[in-house]
Amino acid sequence: MGSLLTYFIESSAITIFVLLLLSAYFITAFWVFFDRFYILRKRIETESKSLKALYTGQSNGPQSTSLIYTYLSRVNRPNKAILEAASSDAVRVSTKGLTILSIIASTSPFIGLFGTVVGILETFTNLGSQNSASLSVVAPAISEALIATAAGIAVAIFAYTFHLILKRKAYELSSLLSSQSEVILSQTHEE
């Protein structure tokens, strides 16, 4: 704990800003992931039950908890356009935040690298004012500067992983909604 406090005290304002920004990115990535994951998981569960009821013949239409139901309740006869609109709208609303994760995943390594470059520049500036510069003086200062790059890469790994997991969940939801639409349309054409 003491070395961490010493690190922050000895760091420049830019290095501290970089680490604070990366911390905000880290928190945002986790918040978006857990929020969207919970929503997608619930919607996938609901749509799976609705699709199962359609497949097994327990129901002629989607269950009232289905996202498609609210759209179909407004029309007299189901049609492809309204079902596609329902599916598209449900996926759009469910995947809010994926862009934020993508931005975090792609920019955080560069922000970390910026912090490292500034730290190395400060190290060399300080070394220029000293009489001698040995490896025992340079190495610890440069390793401290590399903390920003490590932080940036760590944030990017989480954000990119979360982005891919949520993208897969969104695909599952889209697939379930599409399957329900096809079953509903096939029932409509049979009548």
C-alpha positions in Angstrom: 0.0 0.0 0.0 2.9 2.3 0.8 4.5 1.8 -2.6 1.2 2.5 -4.4 0.8 5.8 -2.4 4.5 6.7 -3.2 3.8 5.9 -6.9 0.9 8.4 -7.0 2.8 11.1 -5.0 5.8 10.9 -7.4 3.7 10.7 -10.6 2.9 13.6 -12.8 -0.6 15.1 -13.2 -0.8 13.5 -16.7 0.0 10.0 -15.3 -2.5 10.4 -12.6 -5.1 11.6 -15.1 -4.4 8.6 -17.4 -4.8 6.2 -14.5 -8.0 7.8 -13.3 -9.4 7.8 -16.9 -8.5 4.1 -17.2 -10.2 3.4 -13.8 -13.3 5.1 -15.1 -13.2 3.0 -18.2 -12.8 -0.1 -16.1 -15.8 0.7 -14.0 -17.9 1.7 -17.0 -17.0 -1.6 -18.8 -18.1 -3.7 -15.9 -21.2 -1.6 -15.3 -22.3 -1.9 -19.0 -21.5 -5.6 -19.1 -23.5 -6.6 -16.0 -26.4 -4.3 -16.9 -26.7 -5.6 -20.5 -25.9 -9.2 -19.6 -28.7 -9.3 -17.1 -31.2 -7.7 -19.5 -30.1 -10.0 -22.4 -30.2 -13.1 -20.2 -33.8 -12.3 -19.0 -35.0 -11.6 -22.6 -33.4 -14.8 -23.9 -35.1 -16.8 -21.2 -38.5 -15.2 -21.9 -38.2 -15.6 -25.7 -37.0 -19.3 -25.3 -40.1 -20.1 -23.3 -42.3 -18.3 -25.8 -40.7 -20.2 -28.7 -41.0 -23.5 -26.9 -44.7 -22.9 -26.4 -45.1 -22.1 -30.1 -43.1 -25.2 -31.1 -45.0 -27.6 -28.8 -48.4 -26.2 -29.9 -49.2 -24.9 -26.4 -49.8 -21.5 -27.9 -50.8 -20.0 -31.3 -48.9 -16.8 -30.7 -46.1 -15.5 -28.6 -46.6 -15.4 -24.9 -47.7 -12.1 -23.4 -44.2 -11.6 -21.9 -42.5 -11.8 -25.3 -41.2 -8.7 -26.9 -43.0 -9.6 -30.1 -46.4 -9.7 -28.3 -46.6 -6.0 -27.8 -46.1 -5.4 -31.6 -48.6 -8.1 -32.6 -51.2 -6.9 -30.2 -51.4 -3.7 -32.3 -52.2 -5.3 -35.6 -55.1 -7.5 -36.9 -52.9 -10.0 -38.7 -49.2 -10.8 -38.2 -47.0 -9.9 -41.1 -43.4 -10.1 -41.9 -42.8 -6.3 -41.7 -44.2 -6.0 -38.1 -42.3 -9.1 -36.9 -39.0 -7.8 -38.4 -39.6 -4.4 -36.8 -40.3 -6.1 -33.4 -37.1 -8.2 -33.7 -35.0 -5.3 -34.8 -36.3 -3.0 -32.1 -35.8 -5.6 -29.4 -32.2 -6.3 -30.4 -31.4 -2.6 -30.8 -32.6 -1.8 -27.2 -30.9 -4.9 -25.8 -27.5 -4.1 -27.2 -27.2 -0.5 -26.0 -23.7 -0.1 -24.6 -21.9 -2.3 -27.0 -20.5 0.8 -28.7 -19.2 2.0 -25.4 -17.4 -1.3 -24.8 -16.0 -1.2 -28.3 -14.6 2.3 -27.7 -13.1 1.4 -24.4 -11.5 -1.7 -25.8 -10.0 0.1 -28.7 -8.8 3.3 -26.9 -7.6 2.2 -23.5 -4.3 0.7 -24.8 -3.5 4.0 -26.5 -4.4 5.9 -23.3 -2.1 3.6 -21.3 0.6 4.0 -23.9 0.3 7.8 -23.7 0.7 7.6 -19.9 3.8 5.4 -20.4 5.4 7.8 -22.9 4.8 10.7 -20.6 6.3 8.8 -17.7 9.4 7.9 -19.8 9.8 11.5 -20.9 9.7 12.6 -17.3 12.3 9.9 -16.4 14.7 11.1 -19.0 14.1 14.7 -18.1 15.0 14.0 -14.5 18.0 11.9 -15.5 19.3 14.8 -17.6 19.6 16.9 -14.4 21.6 14.2 -12.6 25.3 13.7 -12.8 25.2 10.0 -13.5 22.6 7.7 -14.8 23.0 4.0 -14.2 20.6 1.1 -15.0 19.7 0.9 -11.3 18.3 4.5 -11.5 16.7 4.2 -14.9 15.0 0.7 -14.7 12.7 1.4 -11.7 11.6 4.7 -13.2 10.8 3.1 -16.6 9.0 0.2 -14.9 6.8 2.6 -13.1 6.0 4.3 -16.4 5.0 1.0 -17.9 2.2 0.6 -15.3 0.0 2.9 -17.4 0.4 0.6 -20.5 -0.4 -2.5 -18.3 -3.5 -0.8 -17.0 -4.6 0.2 -20.5 -4.2 -3.4 -21.8 -6.0 -4.9 -18.8 -9.0 -2.6 -19.3 -9.0 -3.4 -23.1 -9.0 -7.1 -22.4 -12.0 -6.9 -20.1 -13.9 -4.5 -22.4 -13.3 -6.6 -25.5 -14.2 -9.8 -23.8 -17.4 -8.3 -22.5 -18.2 -6.9 -25.9 -17.9 -10.3 -27.5 -20.0 -12.0 -24.8 -22.8 -9.5 -25.2 -22.6 -9.7 -29.0 -23.1 -13.4 -28.7 -26.1 -13.0 -26.4 -27.6 -10.4 -28.8 -27.2 -13.0 -31.6 -29.0 -15.6 -29.5 -31.9 -13.1 -28.8 -32.1 -12.2 -32.5 -32.1 -15.9 -33.5 -35.0 -16.6 -31.0 -37.0 -13.7 -32.2 -36.4 -14.7 -35.8 -37.5 -18.3 -35.1 -40.7 -17.1 -33.4 -41.4 -14.8 -36.3 -41.1 -17.7 -38.8 -43.4 -19.9 -36.7 -46.0 -17.2 -36.3 -45.9 -16.4 -40.1 -46.2 -20.1 -40.9 -49.3 -20.4 -38.7 -50.8 -17.3 -40.3 -50.3 -18.8 -43.8 -51.9 -22.1 -42.8 -55.1 -20.4 -41.7 
